[in-house]
Amino acid sequence: MSDRRVSPEADTSDGRAAAEAGVSDGWTAAEAGVSEGRAAAEAGTPGGSAGAVTGASERSRARVRAWAELLRLPALFTVPGDALAGAAALTRRPDHRTLLAIGSSCCLYEAGMALNDWADRAEDAADRPHRPLPSGRVSPAAAFTAACAFTAAGLALAARAGRPALTIAAPLAATVWSYDLALKHTPAGPFAMAAARGLDLLLGAAATGGRARPALPSAALLATHTLAVTTLSRQETREGTPTAALAALATTGVLTWLVRRRPKLGPPPNRRSPDGQPHGHRGRPEPGSAPRSPAPLTAALATTYATTTARSYLHASLNPSPLLTQRAVGAGIRGTIPLQAALIARSGGTAATATALLTTALTPVARRLARRVSIT
């Protein structure tokens, strides 16, 4: 009997001990699991944060690249030389109003770039699906909003430069919008683009000196170059004919010859401009005087312009494929910079020499950036 009484108690004790041991083991295992889970979570938290930061950084870089492609940033380096050439045509040193004109020109130029892709988004979806709008990297609404904002900023900066500058900037903005929305695919398209580039040079003259007429010859030369490049660009997405490339090559030869010639003499120095200074102010060459333009520098820059463009034009004329045509158009756009520098240098004077060299320095910057972002 005693054995029977003790045995159940012993069994109960052993059961309780086993149960307690089991509970203890369970708690230990649970605690160990929780501890390991916490440790894993804590170890994973920094990695997760780093991954999120990296992802955000990559998305940010992708957005920046998309906008750089939309605005064709390498081509923007061809803009400052317009205003500087306009100021040089008046034999005036660039001043704060020239800088305002440059800012206005850059804004209006980028307005045209954004509006161009917005207007061509359906066409680009078929011919250039990698462009920012058809690829979905930039929305059409954002591109159109940017075009409006850039236009407003450009006109505001021109107004700050003075009424003469705004008088030029307003038709320039109208030309940009007319080209992108209505004239681009018409025979008048290249002429509208040429007019825009010529007006841009006149904007620099009007902002700096209050008048634009003396800059008309330089504006005509620059507009002629733009006309040739724009005509050639119409064959960028299809197999074309060699005619446009040959015309651009011939235009380059004629412009190189004209730029190297001595500038026409200004009006007699006793006539005064609206700002009260003689038209011949700051050493405008007088009849019979020696040329003031640094002929070697002007010749060198004109030659640089020719060599920058001629080879690509020749290749496109021999094989007018879309690829070679795009390269020729890119060369033509980059060739705008040495042409502007040559127009600046031919006006003469120490300031013109320094400004021409500064303008030329934009060429390698534009070329380096064009390796990352398409210029066309």
C-alpha positions in Angstrom: 0.0 0.0 0.0 2.7 2.3 0.9 4.5 1.6 -2.3 1.4 2.3 -4.2 0.9 5.6 -2.3 4.5 6.8 -2.9 4.7 5.7 -6.5 1.9 8.0 -7.7 3.5 11.0 -5.8 6.8 10.2 -7.3 5.3 9.9 -10.7 3.5 13.2 -10.1 6.7 14.8 -9.0 8.6 13.5 -12.0 5.8 14.7 -14.3 5.8 18.1 -12.7 9.6 18.2 -13.0 9.4 17.1 -16.6 6.7 19.6 -17.4 8.6 22.4 -15.7 11.7 21.3 -17.6 9.7 21.3 -20.8 8.2 24.7 -20.1 11.6 26.0 -19.2 13.1 24.5 -22.4 10.2 26.0 -24.4 10.7 29.4 -22.8 14.4 29.2 -23.4 13.8 28.2 -27.0 11.2 30.9 -27.5 13.4 33.5 -25.9 16.3 32.3 -28.0 14.1 32.5 -31.1 12.9 36.0 -30.2 16.4 37.1 -29.5 17.7 35.7 -32.8 14.8 37.3 -34.6 15.5 40.7 -32.9 19.2 40.3 -33.7 18.4 39.5 -37.3 16.0 42.4 -37.6 18.4 44.8 -36.0 21.2 43.5 -38.2 18.9 43.9 -41.3 17.7 47.4 -40.4 20.9 49.3 -41.5 21.1 47.3 -44.7 17.5 48.0 -45.5 18.0 51.7 -44.9 21.1 51.7 -47.0 19.1 50.0 -49.8 16.3 52.5 -49.6 18.8 55.4 -49.7 20.6 53.8 -52.7 17.3 53.3 -54.5 16.2 56.9 -53.9 19.6 58.1 -55.1 19.3 56.1 -58.3 15.8 57.4 -58.9 17.0 60.9 -58.4 19.9 60.4 -60.8 17.5 58.9 -63.4 15.2 61.9 -63.1 18.1 64.3 -63.6 19.3 62.4 -66.6 15.9 62.4 -68.1 15.6 66.2 -67.8 19.1 66.6 -69.1 18.1 64.6 -72.2 14.9 66.5 -72.6 16.6 69.9 -72.4 19.6 68.7 -74.4 22.0 70.3 -72.0 25.2 70.0 -74.2 23.5 72.3 -76.8 22.9 74.9 -74.1 26.6 75.8 -74.3 26.0 77.2 -77.8 23.8 79.9 -76.4 26.0 82.4 -74.4 28.0 83.2 -77.5 25.0 84.7 -79.2 24.7 87.6 -76.7 28.4 88.0 -76.5 28.7 88.3 -80.3 25.9 90.8 -80.3 27.7 93.0 -77.8 30.9 92.6 -79.7 29.2 93.8 -82.9 28.7 97.1 -81.1 32.3 97.1 -80.0 31.0 97.1 -76.4 32.4 95.3 -73.4 30.0 92.7 -71.9 28.4 94.1 -68.8 25.6 93.0 -66.4 23.0 93.6 -69.0 24.8 91.2 -71.3 24.6 88.6 -68.5 20.9 89.2 -68.3 20.6 88.7 -72.0 22.5 85.4 -71.7 20.2 84.3 -69.0 17.2 85.2 -71.1 18.6 83.4 -74.1 19.3 80.3 -72.1 15.8 80.2 -70.7 14.1 80.7 -74.1 16.4 78.1 -75.6 15.4 75.5 -73.0 11.7 76.5 -73.4 12.1 75.6 -77.0 13.7 72.3 -76.2 11.0 71.2 -73.7 8.2 72.4 -76.1 9.8 70.6 -79.0 9.6 67.2 -77.3 6.1 68.0 -76.0 4.9 68.8 -79.6 6.7 65.8 -81.1 5.8 63.2 -78.4 3.6 61.1 -80.8 6.2 61.2 -83.5 9.0 60.3 -81.1 7.0 57.4 -79.8 7.5 55.8 -83.2 10.9 57.1 -84.2 12.6 57.8 -80.9 11.0 55.7 -78.2 14.0 56.2 -75.9 13.3 59.9 -75.6 12.2 61.1 -72.1 8.5 61.6 -73.0 7.7 58.4 -74.9 9.7 56.3 -72.5 7.6 57.7 -69.6 10.6 59.2 -67.7 9.1 62.7 -68.0 5.4 63.4 -68.3 4.0 65.6 -71.1 2.4 67.9 -68.5 5.8 68.4 -66.8 7.5 69.2 -70.1 4.8 71.7 -71.1 4.9 73.3 -67.7 8.7 73.6 -68.0 8.3 75.3 -71.4 6.0 77.9 -70.0 8.2 78.5 -67.0 11.3 78.9 -69.0 9.5 81.3 -71.4 8.3 83.5 -68.5 11.7 83.5 -66.9 13.4 84.5 -70.2 11.0 87.4 -70.8 11.5 88.6 -67.2 15.3 88.6 -67.5 15.0 90.5 -70.8 12.8 93.1 -69.2 15.4 93.5 -66.4 18.0 94.2 -69.2 15.8 97.1 -70.5 13.1 97.8 -73.0 15.2 97.4 -76.1 16.1 93.9 -75.0 12.5 93.0 -74.3 11.5 94.3 -77.7 13.8 91.6 -79.2 13.0 88.9 -76.6 9.2 89.0 -77.2 9.4 88.2 -80.9 12.1 85.6 -80.2 9.8 83.8 -77.8 7.0 84.0 -80.3 9.3 82.5 -83.0 10.3 79.6 -80.7 6.7 78.7 -79.9 5.6 79.1 -83.5 8.4 76.9 -84.7 7.6 74.0 -82.3 3.8 74.2 -82.5 3.2 75.1 -86.2 6.2 75.7 -88.4 8.6 72.9 -87.7 7.3 70.4 -90.3 6.6 73.1 -92.9 9.0 74.6 -95.5 9.2 77.7 -93.3 10.6 75.7 -90.3 14.3 76.0 -91.0 13.9 79.8 -91.7 12.0 80.2 -88.4 14.8 78.5 -86.5 17.4 80.6 -88.3 15.4 83.7 -87.4 15.4 82.7 -83.7 19.2 82.3 -83.6 19.6 85.7 -85.4 17.2 87.4 -82.9 19.1 85.8 -80.1 22.3 87.6 -81.2 20.4 90.8 -81.6 19.1 90.4 -78.1 22.7 90.6 -76.8 23.3 93.8 -78.8 20.0 95.4 -77.7 20.6 94.6 -74.0 24.2 95.8 -74.0 24.0 98.9 -76.1 20.4 99.7 -76.5 20.4 99.1 -80.3 20.5 96.1 -82.6 21.0 97.4 -86.1 24.9 97.3 -86.1 24.7 93.6 -85.2 22.6 92.7 -88.2 25.5 91.4 -90.3 26.7 89.1 -87.6 23.2 87.9 -87.0 22.8 87.2 -90.7 25.9 85.0 -90.7 24.9 83.1 -87.6 21.3 82.6 -88.9 22.7 81.2 -92.2 24.7 78.6 -90.3 21.6 77.7 -88.3 19.5 77.4 -91.5 21.9 74.9 -92.9 22.0 72.8 -89.8 18.2 72.8 -89.3 17.6 71.8 -92.9 20.0 68.9 -92.4 18.3 67.9 -89.2 15.1 67.0 -91.0 16.8 63.8 -92.2 17.9 62.6 -88.7 15.3 59.8 -88.5 15.1 58.6 -92.1 17.3 57.8 -95.0 17.8 61.1 -96.9 19.6 62.6 -99.8 23.1 64.1 -99.9 21.7 67.5 -100.9 21.2 68.9 -97.4 24.7 67.8 -96.2 26.3 69.2 -99.4 24.5 72.5 -98.9 25.7 72.6 -95.3 29.2 71.9 -96.4 29.1 74.7 -99.0 27.5 77.1 -96.4 30.4 76.4 -94.1 32.9 77.3 -96.8 31.2 80.6 -97.6 30.7 81.6 -93.9 34.4 80.8 -93.2 35.4 83.1 -96.0 33.0 85.9 -94.9 34.0 85.8 -91.3 37.7 86.1 -92.1 37.0 89.3 -94.0 37.3 92.7 -92.3 34.0 93.9 -90.8 32.2 96.8 -92.5 33.0 100.2 -91.1 30.6 101.8 -88.7 28.9 105.2 -89.2 30.8 108.4 -88.8 31.8 108.9 -85.1 30.0 112.3 -84.8 26.6 110.5 -84.9 25.3 109.5 -81.5 23.4 106.5 -80.3 20.2 106.7 -78.2 22.4 106.2 -75.0 24.3 109.3 -75.8 27.6 107.7 -77.0 29.0 108.0 -80.5 28.3 105.2 -82.8 32.0 104.9 -83.3 32.6 104.7 -79.6 35.3 102.5 -78.2 37.3 102.5 -81.4 35.0 101.6 -84.2 37.3 101.4 -87.3 37.2 104.6 -89.3 37.7 104.9 -93.1 41.3 104.5 -94.0 42.3 103.0 -90.6 44.0 99.7 -90.2 41.9 96.7 -89.3 41.5 96.5 -85.5 40.4 92.9 -85.5 43.1 90.4 -84.5 43.3 88.7 -87.9 45.3 85.7 -86.8 42.8 84.9 -84.0 39.8 85.4 -86.3 41.3 83.3 -89.0 42.2 80.5 -86.5 38.6 80.5 -85.1 37.1 80.5 -88.5 39.2 77.6 -89.4 38.2 75.8 -86.2 34.6 76.3 -87.2 35.2 74.8 -90.6 37.1 71.8 -89.3 34.5 71.1 -86.6 31.7 70.8 -89.1 33.1 70.0 -92.6 34.2 66.4 -92.0 30.9 65.3 -90.6 29.0 67.1 -93.4 31.2 65.3 -95.9 30.5 61.9 -94.4 26.7 62.6 -94.3 26.8 63.6 -98.0 28.5 60.4 -99.0 26.2 58.2 -96.8 23.0 60.1 -95.8 22.0 57.5 -93.2 20.2 58.6 -90.0 23.3 57.8 -87.9 25.7 59.9 -89.9 23.2 62.6 -90.3 22.7 62.8 -86.6 26.5 63.1 -86.2 26.6 65.8 -88.8 23.8 67.7 -87.0 25.7 67.4 -83.7 28.9 68.7 -85.3 26.9 71.6 -86.8 25.5 72.5 -83.4 29.0 72.3 -81.8 30.4 74.4 -84.7 28.1 77.2 -83.6 30.6 78.0 -80.7 33.7 78.7 -82.8 31.6 80.6 -85.3 30.4 82.9 -82.5 34.0 83.2 -81.2 35.2 84.2 -84.7 32.4 86.9 -84.9 33.5 88.2 -81.5 37.2 88.3 -82.4 36.7 90.1 -85.7 35.2 93.2 -83.8 38.7 93.8 -82.5 40.1 95.0 -79.2 41.5 93.3 -76.1 38.1 92.7 -74.6 37.0 91.0 -77.8 40.0 88.8 -77.8 39.4 87.7 -74.2 35.7 87.2 -74.8 36.3 85.1 -77.9 38.8 82.9 -76.1 36.3 82.5 -73.2 33.6 81.5 -75.7 35.9 79.0 -77.4 36.5 77.4 -74.0 32.9 76.2 -74.0 33.6 73.8 -76.8 35.4 71.0 -74.9 32.8 71.3 -72.1 30.0 70.8 -74.5 31.8 67.9 -76.2 32.5 66.2 -72.9 28.9 66.5 -71.8 27.7 65.3 -75.2 29.3 62.0 -74.5 26.8 61.4 -71.8 23.7 63.2 -73.1 22.7 63.4 -76.7 22.9 66.8 -78.3 20.2 66.1 -80.9 
